[in-house]
Amino acid sequence: MTNAVVFATDNAEDKDGPWVETWDFAITQKNSEALIVVLSRVVNNLDAPEETHQSKFFVVAVGEFRRTSH
């Protein structure tokens, strides 16, 4: 029984200009069959005006990862 943090950062450029993005999962074991997981994602479209909805945004979600059999 322990906790973990899994994270990644990416950057690229598209038709709207350069952007950076970070994801992270904070994880703890609920029991032998499930993990409790908190996901966050943050995006910064560097050249987009702050007044637009797509300039800078984030998503946060909570849930469980469950072991399954094939």
PQR file of N, CA, C, O and H, with PARSE charges and radii, in Angstrom:
ATOM      1  N   MET A   1       0.859  -1.179   0.000 -0.4000 1.5000
ATOM      2  CA  MET A   1       0.000   0.000   0.000 -0.0000 2.0000
ATOM      3  C   MET A   1       0.896   1.230   0.000  0.5500 1.7000
ATOM      4  O   MET A   1       1.571   1.523   0.987 -0.5500 1.4000
ATOM      5  N   THR A   2       0.894   1.943  -1.123 -0.4000 1.5000
ATOM      6  CA  THR A   2       1.694   3.152  -1.252 -0.0000 2.0000
ATOM      7  C   THR A   2       1.020   4.097  -2.231  0.5500 1.7000
ATOM      8  O   THR A   2       0.018   3.742  -2.853 -0.5500 1.4000
ATOM      9  H   THR A   2       0.346   1.705  -1.925  0.4000 1.0000
ATOM     10  N   ASN A   3       1.560   5.290  -2.370 -0.4000 1.5000
ATOM     11  CA  ASN A   3       1.056   6.277  -3.324 -0.0000 2.0000
ATOM     12  C   ASN A   3       2.053   6.438  -4.452  0.5500 1.7000
ATOM     13  O   ASN A   3       3.219   6.062  -4.328 -0.5500 1.4000
ATOM     14  H   ASN A   3       2.373   5.579  -1.865  0.4000 1.0000
ATOM     15  N   ALA A   4       1.581   7.006  -5.563 -0.4000 1.5000
ATOM     16  CA  ALA A   4       2.463   7.285  -6.696 -0.0000 2.0000
ATOM     17  C   ALA A   4       1.957   8.519  -7.429  0.5500 1.7000
ATOM     18  O   ALA A   4       0.772   8.850  -7.385 -0.5500 1.4000
ATOM     19  H   ALA A   4       0.634   7.311  -5.664  0.4000 1.0000
ATOM     20  N   VAL A   5       2.881   9.187  -8.101 -0.4000 1.5000
ATOM     21  CA  VAL A   5       2.544  10.292  -8.995 -0.0000 2.0000
ATOM     22  C   VAL A   5       3.164   9.975 -10.351  0.5500 1.7000
ATOM     23  O   VAL A   5       4.359   9.698 -10.452 -0.5500 1.4000
ATOM     24  H   VAL A   5       3.844   8.918  -8.137  0.4000 1.0000
ATOM     25  N   VAL A   6       2.332  10.020 -11.393 -0.4000 1.5000
ATOM     26  CA  VAL A   6       2.786   9.802 -12.764 -0.0000 2.0000
ATOM     27  C   VAL A   6       2.504  11.103 -13.515  0.5500 1.7000
ATOM     28  O   VAL A   6       1.386  11.615 -13.474 -0.5500 1.4000
ATOM     29  H   VAL A   6       1.361  10.245 -11.311  0.4000 1.0000
ATOM     30  N   PHE A   7       3.522  11.638 -14.202 -0.4000 1.5000
ATOM     31  CA  PHE A   7       3.298  12.919 -14.875 -0.0000 2.0000
ATOM     32  C   PHE A   7       4.024  12.963 -16.211  0.5500 1.7000
ATOM     33  O   PHE A   7       4.958  12.202 -16.463 -0.5500 1.4000
ATOM     34  H   PHE A   7       4.431  11.221 -14.235  0.4000 1.0000
ATOM     35  N   ALA A   8       3.564  13.879 -17.061 -0.4000 1.5000
ATOM     36  CA  ALA A   8       4.195  14.098 -18.366 -0.0000 2.0000
ATOM     37  C   ALA A   8       3.945  15.544 -18.781  0.5500 1.7000
ATOM     38  O   ALA A   8       2.940  16.151 -18.412 -0.5500 1.4000
ATOM     39  H   ALA A   8       2.804  14.497 -16.857  0.4000 1.0000
ATOM     40  N   THR A   9       4.873  16.072 -19.549 -0.4000 1.5000
ATOM     41  CA  THR A   9       4.738  17.406 -20.123 -0.0000 2.0000
ATOM     42  C   THR A   9       5.052  17.305 -21.611  0.5500 1.7000
ATOM     43  O   THR A   9       5.948  16.565 -22.018 -0.5500 1.4000
ATOM     44  H   THR A   9       5.690  15.579 -19.849  0.4000 1.0000
ATOM     45  N   ASP A  10       4.304  18.060 -22.420 -0.4000 1.5000
ATOM     46  CA  ASP A  10       4.504  18.033 -23.862 -0.0000 2.0000
ATOM     47  C   ASP A  10       4.371  19.454 -24.399  0.5500 1.7000
ATOM     48  O   ASP A  10       3.773  20.317 -23.756 -0.5500 1.4000
ATOM     49  H   ASP A  10       3.577  18.661 -22.089  0.4000 1.0000
ATOM     50  N   ASN A  11       4.924  19.684 -25.559 -0.4000 1.5000
ATOM     51  CA  ASN A  11       4.741  20.960 -26.245 -0.0000 2.0000
ATOM     52  C   ASN A  11       4.761  20.713 -27.739  0.5500 1.7000
ATOM     53  O   ASN A  11       5.357  19.748 -28.216 -0.5500 1.4000
ATOM     54  H   ASN A  11       5.410  18.984 -26.081  0.4000 1.0000
ATOM     55  N   ALA A  12       4.107  21.589 -28.464 -0.4000 1.5000
ATOM     56  CA  ALA A  12       4.071  21.483 -29.914 -0.0000 2.0000
ATOM     57  C   ALA A  12       3.558  22.810 -30.468  0.5500 1.7000
ATOM     58  O   ALA A  12       3.393  23.787 -29.739 -0.5500 1.4000
ATOM     59  H   ALA A  12       3.622  22.373 -28.075  0.4000 1.0000
ATOM     60  N   GLU A  13       3.313  22.816 -31.761 -0.4000 1.5000
ATOM     61  CA  GLU A  13       2.749  23.986 -32.406 -0.0000 2.0000
ATOM     62  C   GLU A  13       1.711  23.512 -33.402  0.5500 1.7000
ATOM     63  O   GLU A  13       1.925  22.530 -34.113 -0.5500 1.4000
ATOM     64  H   GLU A  13       3.447  22.022 -32.353  0.4000 1.0000
ATOM     65  N   ASP A  14       0.574  24.218 -33.453 -0.4000 1.5000
ATOM     66  CA  ASP A  14      -0.465  23.916 -34.429 -0.0000 2.0000
ATOM     67  C   ASP A  14      -0.870  25.213 -35.121  0.5500 1.7000
ATOM     68  O   ASP A  14      -0.147  26.206 -35.038 -0.5500 1.4000
ATOM     69  H   ASP A  14       0.400  25.015 -32.875  0.4000 1.0000
ATOM     70  N   LYS A  15      -2.013  25.218 -35.800 -0.4000 1.5000
ATOM     71  CA  LYS A  15      -2.442  26.398 -36.557 -0.0000 2.0000
ATOM     72  C   LYS A  15      -2.643  27.625 -35.673  0.5500 1.7000
ATOM     73  O   LYS A  15      -2.591  28.752 -36.165 -0.5500 1.4000
ATOM     74  H   LYS A  15      -2.600  24.411 -35.866  0.4000 1.0000
ATOM     75  N   ASP A  16      -2.870  27.424 -34.378 -0.4000 1.5000
ATOM     76  CA  ASP A  16      -3.079  28.536 -33.452 -0.0000 2.0000
ATOM     77  C   ASP A  16      -1.790  28.989 -32.776  0.5500 1.7000
ATOM     78  O   ASP A  16      -1.802  29.965 -32.025 -0.5500 1.4000
ATOM     79  H   ASP A  16      -2.913  26.508 -33.978  0.4000 1.0000
ATOM     80  N   GLY A  17      -0.684  28.302 -33.027 -0.4000 1.5000
ATOM     81  CA  GLY A  17       0.585  28.688 -32.430 -0.0000 2.0000
ATOM     82  C   GLY A  17       1.096  27.641 -31.450  0.5500 1.7000
ATOM     83  O   GLY A  17       0.567  26.531 -31.387 -0.5500 1.4000
ATOM     84  H   GLY A  17      -0.674  27.510 -33.637  0.4000 1.0000
ATOM     85  N   PRO A  18       2.133  27.997 -30.682 -0.5600 1.5000
ATOM     86  CA  PRO A  18       2.732  27.037 -29.746  0.2800 2.0000
ATOM     87  C   PRO A  18       1.866  26.826 -28.510  0.5500 1.7000
ATOM     88  O   PRO A  18       1.131  27.714 -28.078 -0.5500 1.4000
ATOM     89  N   TRP A  19       1.977  25.613 -27.951 -0.4000 1.5000
ATOM     90  CA  TRP A  19       1.274  25.300 -26.710 -0.0000 2.0000
ATOM     91  C   TRP A  19       2.129  24.368 -25.867  0.5500 1.7000
ATOM     92  O   TRP A  19       3.004  23.668 -26.376 -0.5500 1.4000
ATOM     93  H   TRP A  19       2.574  24.891 -28.301  0.4000 1.0000
ATOM     94  N   VAL A  20       1.858  24.374 -24.567 -0.4000 1.5000
ATOM     95  CA  VAL A  20       2.463  23.445 -23.618 -0.0000 2.0000
ATOM     96  C   VAL A  20       1.332  22.786 -22.834  0.5500 1.7000
ATOM     97  O   VAL A  20       0.274  23.378 -22.621 -0.5500 1.4000
ATOM     98  H   VAL A  20       1.147  24.942 -24.153  0.4000 1.0000
ATOM     99  N   GLU A  21       1.578  21.555 -22.414 -0.4000 1.5000
ATOM    100  CA  GLU A  21       0.527  20.785 -21.743 -0.0000 2.0000
ATOM    101  C   GLU A  21       1.168  19.869 -20.719  0.5500 1.7000
ATOM    102  O   GLU A  21       2.227  19.293 -20.966 -0.5500 1.4000
ATOM    103  H   GLU A  21       2.437  21.074 -22.588  0.4000 1.0000
ATOM    104  N   THR A  22       0.518  19.734 -19.560 -0.4000 1.5000
ATOM    105  CA  THR A  22       1.001  18.848 -18.502 -0.0000 2.0000
ATOM    106  C   THR A  22      -0.168  18.007 -17.995  0.5500 1.7000
ATOM    107  O   THR A  22      -1.281  18.498 -17.808 -0.5500 1.4000
ATOM    108  H   THR A  22      -0.343  20.202 -19.359  0.4000 1.0000
ATOM    109  N   TRP A  23       0.123  16.719 -17.779 -0.4000 1.5000
ATOM    110  CA  TRP A  23      -0.855  15.804 -17.170 -0.0000 2.0000
ATOM    111  C   TRP A  23      -0.212  15.200 -15.931  0.5500 1.7000
ATOM    112  O   TRP A  23       0.998  14.979 -15.892 -0.5500 1.4000
ATOM    113  H   TRP A  23       1.027  16.320 -17.931  0.4000 1.0000
ATOM    114  N   ASP A  24      -1.027  14.937 -14.925 -0.4000 1.5000
ATOM    115  CA  ASP A  24      -0.514  14.147 -13.810 -0.0000 2.0000
ATOM    116  C   ASP A  24      -1.618  13.286 -13.215  0.5500 1.7000
ATOM    117  O   ASP A  24      -2.788  13.668 -13.176 -0.5500 1.4000
ATOM    118  H   ASP A  24      -2.010  15.116 -14.957  0.4000 1.0000
ATOM    119  N   PHE A  25      -1.203  12.110 -12.752 -0.4000 1.5000
ATOM    120  CA  PHE A  25      -2.084  11.177 -12.059 -0.0000 2.0000
ATOM    121  C   PHE A  25      -1.535  10.992 -10.653  0.5500 1.7000
ATOM    122  O   PHE A  25      -0.388  10.576 -10.491 -0.5500 1.4000
ATOM    123  H   PHE A  25      -0.253  11.800 -12.784  0.4000 1.0000
ATOM    124  N   ALA A  26      -2.330  11.293  -9.638 -0.4000 1.5000
ATOM    125  CA  ALA A  26      -1.993  10.962  -8.247 -0.0000 2.0000
ATOM    126  C   ALA A  26      -2.772   9.689  -7.919  0.5500 1.7000
ATOM    127  O   ALA A  26      -3.990   9.640  -8.088 -0.5500 1.4000
ATOM    128  H   ALA A  26      -3.262  11.631  -9.770  0.4000 1.0000
ATOM    129  N   ILE A  27      -2.067   8.666  -7.452 -0.4000 1.5000
ATOM    130  CA  ILE A  27      -2.651   7.326  -7.332 -0.0000 2.0000
ATOM    131  C   ILE A  27      -2.415   6.766  -5.932  0.5500 1.7000
ATOM    132  O   ILE A  27      -1.328   6.912  -5.372 -0.5500 1.4000
ATOM    133  H   ILE A  27      -1.078   8.706  -7.315  0.4000 1.0000
ATOM    134  N   THR A  28      -3.430   6.129  -5.375 -0.4000 1.5000
ATOM    135  CA  THR A  28      -3.273   5.376  -4.134 -0.0000 2.0000
ATOM    136  C   THR A  28      -4.036   4.066  -4.267  0.5500 1.7000
ATOM    137  O   THR A  28      -5.014   3.978  -5.008 -0.5500 1.4000
ATOM    138  H   THR A  28      -4.313   6.010  -5.829  0.4000 1.0000
ATOM    139  N   GLN A  29      -3.585   3.061  -3.551 -0.4000 1.5000
ATOM    140  CA  GLN A  29      -4.228   1.746  -3.624 -0.0000 2.0000
ATOM    141  C   GLN A  29      -5.431   1.712  -2.698  0.5500 1.7000
ATOM    142  O   GLN A  29      -5.313   1.979  -1.502 -0.5500 1.4000
ATOM    143  H   GLN A  29      -2.790   3.132  -2.948  0.4000 1.0000
ATOM    144  N   LYS A  30      -6.596   1.381  -3.260 -0.4000 1.5000
ATOM    145  CA  LYS A  30      -7.816   1.228  -2.467 -0.0000 2.0000
ATOM    146  C   LYS A  30      -7.842  -0.151  -1.820  0.5500 1.7000
ATOM    147  O   LYS A  30      -8.113  -0.294  -0.628 -0.5500 1.4000
ATOM    148  H   LYS A  30      -6.691   1.165  -4.232  0.4000 1.0000
ATOM    149  N   ASN A  31      -7.553  -1.164  -2.637 -0.4000 1.5000
ATOM    150  CA  ASN A  31      -7.473  -2.550  -2.173 -0.0000 2.0000
ATOM    151  C   ASN A  31      -6.719  -3.336  -3.244  0.5500 1.7000
ATOM    152  O   ASN A  31      -6.136  -2.734  -4.146 -0.5500 1.4000
ATOM    153  H   ASN A  31      -7.333  -1.048  -3.605  0.4000 1.0000
ATOM    154  N   SER A  32      -6.717  -4.652  -3.166 -0.4000 1.5000
ATOM    155  CA  SER A  32      -5.946  -5.444  -4.125 -0.0000 2.0000
ATOM    156  C   SER A  32      -6.545  -5.422  -5.530  0.5500 1.7000
ATOM    157  O   SER A  32      -5.908  -5.885  -6.476 -0.5500 1.4000
ATOM    158  H   SER A  32      -7.191  -5.141  -2.433  0.4000 1.0000
ATOM    159  N   GLU A  33      -7.736  -4.901  -5.677 -0.4000 1.5000
ATOM    160  CA  GLU A  33      -8.412  -4.896  -6.974 -0.0000 2.0000
ATOM    161  C   GLU A  33      -8.621  -3.501  -7.561  0.5500 1.7000
ATOM    162  O   GLU A  33      -9.081  -3.390  -8.698 -0.5500 1.4000
ATOM    163  H   GLU A  33      -8.254  -4.525  -4.909  0.4000 1.0000
ATOM    164  N   ALA A  34      -8.299  -2.434  -6.828 -0.4000 1.5000
ATOM    165  CA  ALA A  34      -8.626  -1.092  -7.332 -0.0000 2.0000
ATOM    166  C   ALA A  34      -7.630  -0.040  -6.849  0.5500 1.7000
ATOM    167  O   ALA A  34      -7.047  -0.146  -5.770 -0.5500 1.4000
ATOM    168  H   ALA A  34      -7.925  -2.525  -5.905  0.4000 1.0000
ATOM    169  N   LEU A  35      -7.461   0.974  -7.689 -0.4000 1.5000
ATOM    170  CA  LEU A  35      -6.670   2.150  -7.353 -0.0000 2.0000
ATOM    171  C   LEU A  35      -7.581   3.375  -7.402  0.5500 1.7000
ATOM    172  O   LEU A  35      -8.442   3.468  -8.277 -0.5500 1.4000
ATOM    173  H   LEU A  35      -7.934   1.060  -8.565  0.4000 1.0000
ATOM    174  N   ILE A  36      -7.405   4.300  -6.487 -0.4000 1.5000
ATOM    175  CA  ILE A  36      -8.079   5.595  -6.547 -0.0000 2.0000
ATOM    176  C   ILE A  36      -7.140   6.538  -7.290  0.5500 1.7000
ATOM    177  O   ILE A  36      -5.951   6.615  -6.980 -0.5500 1.4000
ATOM    178  H   ILE A  36      -6.706   4.224  -5.775  0.4000 1.0000
ATOM    179  N   VAL A  37      -7.692   7.266  -8.289 -0.4000 1.5000
ATOM    180  CA  VAL A  37      -6.857   8.084  -9.161 -0.0000 2.0000
ATOM    181  C   VAL A  37      -7.439   9.487  -9.285  0.5500 1.7000
ATOM    182  O   VAL A  37      -8.646   9.659  -9.454 -0.5500 1.4000
ATOM    183  H   VAL A  37      -8.657   7.203  -8.540  0.4000 1.0000
ATOM    184  N   VAL A  38      -6.562  10.492  -9.197 -0.4000 1.5000
ATOM    185  CA  VAL A  38      -6.925  11.879  -9.469 -0.0000 2.0000
ATOM    186  C   VAL A  38      -6.096  12.332 -10.671  0.5500 1.7000
ATOM    187  O   VAL A  38      -4.867  12.268 -10.642 -0.5500 1.4000
ATOM    188  H   VAL A  38      -5.581  10.352  -9.059  0.4000 1.0000
ATOM    189  N   LEU A  39      -6.767  12.785 -11.717 -0.4000 1.5000
ATOM    190  CA  LEU A  39      -6.113  13.254 -12.936 -0.0000 2.0000
ATOM    191  C   LEU A  39      -6.237  14.771 -13.018  0.5500 1.7000
ATOM    192  O   LEU A  39      -7.307  15.325 -12.766 -0.5500 1.4000
ATOM    193  H   LEU A  39      -7.765  12.836 -11.741  0.4000 1.0000
ATOM    194  N   SER A  40      -5.146  15.438 -13.369 -0.4000 1.5000
ATOM    195  CA  SER A  40      -5.243  16.851 -13.736 -0.0000 2.0000
ATOM    196  C   SER A  40      -4.502  17.073 -15.041  0.5500 1.7000
ATOM    197  O   SER A  40      -3.479  16.443 -15.311 -0.5500 1.4000
ATOM    198  H   SER A  40      -4.277  14.988 -13.574  0.4000 1.0000
ATOM    199  N   ARG A  41      -5.033  17.975 -15.841 -0.4000 1.5000
ATOM    200  CA  ARG A  41      -4.440  18.339 -17.133 -0.0000 2.0000
ATOM    201  C   ARG A  41      -4.513  19.847 -17.252  0.5500 1.7000
ATOM    202  O   ARG A  41      -5.564  20.443 -17.017 -0.5500 1.4000
ATOM    203  H   ARG A  41      -5.863  18.487 -15.622  0.4000 1.0000
ATOM    204  N   VAL A  42      -3.399  20.470 -17.616 -0.4000 1.5000
ATOM    205  CA  VAL A  42      -3.331  21.919 -17.782 -0.0000 2.0000
ATOM    206  C   VAL A  42      -2.738  22.215 -19.153  0.5500 1.7000
ATOM    207  O   VAL A  42      -1.709  21.650 -19.526 -0.5500 1.4000
ATOM    208  H   VAL A  42      -2.545  19.987 -17.807  0.4000 1.0000
ATOM    209  N   VAL A  43      -3.392  23.107 -19.906 -0.4000 1.5000
ATOM    210  CA  VAL A  43      -2.937  23.474 -21.247 -0.0000 2.0000
ATOM    211  C   VAL A  43      -2.780  24.984 -21.312  0.5500 1.7000
ATOM    212  O   VAL A  43      -3.620  25.729 -20.808 -0.5500 1.4000
ATOM    213  H   VAL A  43      -4.228  23.565 -19.603  0.4000 1.0000
ATOM    214  N   ASN A  44      -1.688  25.433 -21.942 -0.4000 1.5000
ATOM    215  CA  ASN A  44      -1.439  26.856 -22.152 -0.0000 2.0000
ATOM    216  C   ASN A  44      -1.126  27.059 -23.630  0.5500 1.7000
ATOM    217  O   ASN A  44      -0.059  26.665 -24.102 -0.5500 1.4000
ATOM    218  H   ASN A  44      -1.005  24.828 -22.351  0.4000 1.0000
ATOM    219  N   ASN A  45      -2.049  27.672 -24.356 -0.4000 1.5000
ATOM    220  CA  ASN A  45      -1.827  28.065 -25.739 -0.0000 2.0000
ATOM    221  C   ASN A  45      -1.156  29.431 -25.700  0.5500 1.7000
ATOM    222  O   ASN A  45      -1.815  30.450 -25.493 -0.5500 1.4000
ATOM    223  H   ASN A  45      -2.915  27.992 -23.973  0.4000 1.0000
ATOM    224  N   LEU A  46       0.138  29.444 -25.898 -0.4000 1.5000
ATOM    225  CA  LEU A  46       0.976  30.599 -25.575 -0.0000 2.0000
ATOM    226  C   LEU A  46       0.626  31.865 -26.341  0.5500 1.7000
ATOM    227  O   LEU A  46       0.719  32.956 -25.779 -0.5500 1.4000
ATOM    228  H   LEU A  46       0.673  28.616 -26.066  0.4000 1.0000
ATOM    229  N   ASP A  47       0.228  31.761 -27.602 -0.4000 1.5000
ATOM    230  CA  ASP A  47      -0.052  32.955 -28.403 -0.0000 2.0000
ATOM    231  C   ASP A  47      -1.524  33.322 -28.457  0.5500 1.7000
ATOM    232  O   ASP A  47      -1.871  34.375 -28.993 -0.5500 1.4000
ATOM    233  H   ASP A  47       0.152  30.875 -28.059  0.4000 1.0000
ATOM    234  N   ALA A  48      -2.395  32.489 -27.919 -0.4000 1.5000
ATOM    235  CA  ALA A  48      -3.835  32.767 -27.973 -0.0000 2.0000
ATOM    236  C   ALA A  48      -4.179  33.876 -26.991  0.5500 1.7000
ATOM    237  O   ALA A  48      -3.656  33.899 -25.877 -0.5500 1.4000
ATOM    238  H   ALA A  48      -2.114  31.634 -27.483  0.4000 1.0000
ATOM    239  N   PRO A  49      -5.055  34.796 -27.390 -0.5600 1.5000
ATOM    240  CA  PRO A  49      -5.470  35.859 -26.462  0.2800 2.0000
ATOM    241  C   PRO A  49      -6.147  35.260 -25.232  0.5500 1.7000
ATOM    242  O   PRO A  49      -6.899  34.291 -25.341 -0.5500 1.4000
ATOM    243  N   GLU A  50      -5.881  35.832 -24.078 -0.4000 1.5000
ATOM    244  CA  GLU A  50      -6.455  35.304 -22.829 -0.0000 2.0000
ATOM    245  C   GLU A  50      -7.975  35.336 -22.816  0.5500 1.7000
ATOM    246  O   GLU A  50      -8.591  34.596 -22.050 -0.5500 1.4000
ATOM    247  H   GLU A  50      -5.270  36.619 -23.989  0.4000 1.0000
ATOM    248  N   GLU A  51      -8.591  36.160 -23.631 -0.4000 1.5000
ATOM    249  CA  GLU A  51     -10.056  36.280 -23.642 -0.0000 2.0000
ATOM    250  C   GLU A  51     -10.734  35.066 -24.279  0.5500 1.7000
ATOM    251  O   GLU A  51     -11.931  34.856 -24.081 -0.5500 1.4000
ATOM    252  H   GLU A  51      -8.091  36.762 -24.254  0.4000 1.0000
ATOM    253  N   THR A  52      -9.992  34.272 -25.035 -0.4000 1.5000
ATOM    254  CA  THR A  52     -10.605  33.107 -25.675 -0.0000 2.0000
ATOM    255  C   THR A  52     -10.667  31.935 -24.698  0.5500 1.7000
ATOM    256  O   THR A  52      -9.846  31.832 -23.786 -0.5500 1.4000
ATOM    257  H   THR A  52      -9.020  34.442 -25.197  0.4000 1.0000
ATOM    258  N   HIS A  53     -11.641  31.064 -24.895 -0.4000 1.5000
ATOM    259  CA  HIS A  53     -11.817  29.899 -24.015 -0.0000 2.0000
ATOM    260  C   HIS A  53     -10.706  28.880 -24.186  0.5500 1.7000
ATOM    261  O   HIS A  53     -10.480  28.058 -23.298 -0.5500 1.4000
ATOM    262  H   HIS A  53     -12.307  31.148 -25.635  0.4000 1.0000
ATOM    263  N   GLN A  54     -10.004  28.921 -25.321 -0.4000 1.5000
ATOM    264  CA  GLN A  54      -8.976  27.926 -25.595 -0.0000 2.0000
ATOM    265  C   GLN A  54      -7.578  28.401 -25.222  0.5500 1.7000
ATOM    266  O   GLN A  54      -6.607  27.683 -25.464 -0.5500 1.4000
ATOM    267  H   GLN A  54     -10.188  29.589 -26.042  0.4000 1.0000
ATOM    268  N   SER A  55      -7.448  29.592 -24.639 -0.4000 1.5000
ATOM    269  CA  SER A  55      -6.128  30.127 -24.321 -0.0000 2.0000
ATOM    270  C   SER A  55      -5.424  29.292 -23.255  0.5500 1.7000
ATOM    271  O   SER A  55      -4.337  28.763 -23.485 -0.5500 1.4000
ATOM    272  H   SER A  55      -8.237  30.174 -24.443  0.4000 1.0000
ATOM    273  N   LYS A  56      -6.040  29.183 -22.120 -0.4000 1.5000
ATOM    274  CA  LYS A  56      -5.488  28.431 -20.995 -0.0000 2.0000
ATOM    275  C   LYS A  56      -6.656  27.711 -20.335  0.5500 1.7000
ATOM    276  O   LYS A  56      -7.677  28.324 -20.025 -0.5500 1.4000
ATOM    277  H   LYS A  56      -6.923  29.612 -21.933  0.4000 1.0000
ATOM    278  N   PHE A  57      -6.499  26.405 -20.121 -0.4000 1.5000
ATOM    279  CA  PHE A  57      -7.594  25.678 -19.493 -0.0000 2.0000
ATOM    280  C   PHE A  57      -7.067  24.470 -18.742  0.5500 1.7000
ATOM    281  O   PHE A  57      -5.917  24.065 -18.914 -0.5500 1.4000
ATOM    282  H   PHE A  57      -5.669  25.907 -20.372  0.4000 1.0000
ATOM    283  N   PHE A  58      -7.934  23.895 -17.900 -0.4000 1.5000
ATOM    284  CA  PHE A  58      -7.545  22.728 -17.114 -0.0000 2.0000
ATOM    285  C   PHE A  58      -8.722  21.783 -16.984  0.5500 1.7000
ATOM    286  O   PHE A  58      -9.875  22.175 -17.158 -0.5500 1.4000
ATOM    287  H   PHE A  58      -8.868  24.224 -17.760  0.4000 1.0000
ATOM    288  N   VAL A  59      -8.414  20.527 -16.675 -0.4000 1.5000
ATOM    289  CA  VAL A  59      -9.409  19.492 -16.418 -0.0000 2.0000
ATOM    290  C   VAL A  59      -8.953  18.735 -15.178  0.5500 1.7000
ATOM    291  O   VAL A  59      -7.771  18.426 -15.032 -0.5500 1.4000
ATOM    292  H   VAL A  59      -7.477  20.209 -16.534  0.4000 1.0000
ATOM    293  N   VAL A  60      -9.891  18.438 -14.290 -0.4000 1.5000
ATOM    294  CA  VAL A  60      -9.603  17.617 -13.115 -0.0000 2.0000
ATOM    295  C   VAL A  60     -10.668  16.525 -13.060  0.5500 1.7000
ATOM    296  O   VAL A  60     -11.855  16.803 -13.232 -0.5500 1.4000
ATOM    297  H   VAL A  60     -10.852  18.689 -14.409  0.4000 1.0000
ATOM    298  N   ALA A  61     -10.246  15.283 -12.822 -0.4000 1.5000
ATOM    299  CA  ALA A  61     -11.178  14.158 -12.735 -0.0000 2.0000
ATOM    300  C   ALA A  61     -10.722  13.211 -11.629  0.5500 1.7000
ATOM    301  O   ALA A  61      -9.530  13.107 -11.340 -0.5500 1.4000
ATOM    302  H   ALA A  61      -9.282  15.056 -12.682  0.4000 1.0000
ATOM    303  N   VAL A  62     -11.674  12.530 -11.022 -0.4000 1.5000
ATOM    304  CA  VAL A  62     -11.409  11.565  -9.958 -0.0000 2.0000
ATOM    305  C   VAL A  62     -12.116  10.267 -10.302  0.5500 1.7000
ATOM    306  O   VAL A  62     -13.242  10.282 -10.798 -0.5500 1.4000
ATOM    307  H   VAL A  62     -12.643  12.614 -11.257  0.4000 1.0000
ATOM    308  N   GLY A  63     -11.463   9.150 -10.043 -0.4000 1.5000
ATOM    309  CA  GLY A  63     -12.109   7.879 -10.328 -0.0000 2.0000
ATOM    310  C   GLY A  63     -11.306   6.714  -9.816  0.5500 1.7000
ATOM    311  O   GLY A  63     -10.371   6.880  -9.033 -0.5500 1.4000
ATOM    312  H   GLY A  63     -10.548   9.138  -9.640  0.4000 1.0000
ATOM    313  N   GLU A  64     -11.677   5.530 -10.265 -0.4000 1.5000
ATOM    314  CA  GLU A  64     -10.983   4.297  -9.861 -0.0000 2.0000
ATOM    315  C   GLU A  64     -10.512   3.544 -11.100  0.5500 1.7000
ATOM    316  O   GLU A  64     -11.212   3.477 -12.110 -0.5500 1.4000
ATOM    317  H   GLU A  64     -12.436   5.396 -10.902  0.4000 1.0000
ATOM    318  N   PHE A  65      -9.327   2.986 -11.001 -0.4000 1.5000
ATOM    319  CA  PHE A  65      -8.847   1.995 -11.963 -0.0000 2.0000
ATOM    320  C   PHE A  65      -9.068   0.643 -11.305  0.5500 1.7000
ATOM    321  O   PHE A  65      -8.617   0.413 -10.183 -0.5500 1.4000
ATOM    322  H   PHE A  65      -8.759   3.040 -10.180  0.4000 1.0000
ATOM    323  N   ARG A  66      -9.769  -0.263 -12.008 -0.4000 1.5000
ATOM    324  CA  ARG A  66     -10.077  -1.579 -11.449 -0.0000 2.0000
ATOM    325  C   ARG A  66      -9.393  -2.662 -12.260  0.5500 1.7000
ATOM    326  O   ARG A  66      -9.304  -2.586 -13.485 -0.5500 1.4000
ATOM    327  H   ARG A  66     -10.135  -0.077 -12.920  0.4000 1.0000
ATOM    328  N   ARG A  67      -8.914  -3.666 -11.555 -0.4000 1.5000
ATOM    329  CA  ARG A  67      -8.314  -4.833 -12.189 -0.0000 2.0000
ATOM    330  C   ARG A  67      -9.417  -5.615 -12.910  0.5500 1.7000
ATOM    331  O   ARG A  67     -10.502  -5.822 -12.367 -0.5500 1.4000
ATOM    332  H   ARG A  67      -8.987  -3.729 -10.559  0.4000 1.0000
ATOM    333  N   THR A  68      -9.123  -6.039 -14.130 -0.4000 1.5000
ATOM    334  CA  THR A  68     -10.081  -6.853 -14.882 -0.0000 2.0000
ATOM    335  C   THR A  68      -9.403  -8.111 -15.381  0.5500 1.7000
ATOM    336  O   THR A  68      -8.179  -8.160 -15.500 -0.5500 1.4000
ATOM    337  H   THR A  68      -8.242  -5.870 -14.571  0.4000 1.0000
ATOM    338  N   SER A  69     -10.189  -9.117 -15.668 -0.4000 1.5000
ATOM    339  CA  SER A  69      -9.631 -10.327 -16.255 -0.0000 2.0000
ATOM    340  C   SER A  69      -9.927 -10.297 -17.751  0.5500 1.7000
ATOM    341  O   SER A  69     -10.902  -9.690 -18.194 -0.5500 1.4000
ATOM    342  H   SER A  69     -11.183  -9.077 -15.571  0.4000 1.0000
ATOM    343  N   HIS A  70      -9.074 -10.957 -18.512 -0.4000 1.5000
ATOM    344  CA  HIS A  70      -9.245 -10.948 -19.969 -0.0000 2.0000
ATOM    345  C   HIS A  70     -10.181 -12.027 -20.402  0.5500 1.7000
ATOM    346  O   HIS A  70     -10.446 -12.172 -21.596 -0.5500 1.4000
ATOM    347  H   HIS A  70      -8.282 -11.451 -18.152  0.4000 1.0000
TER
END
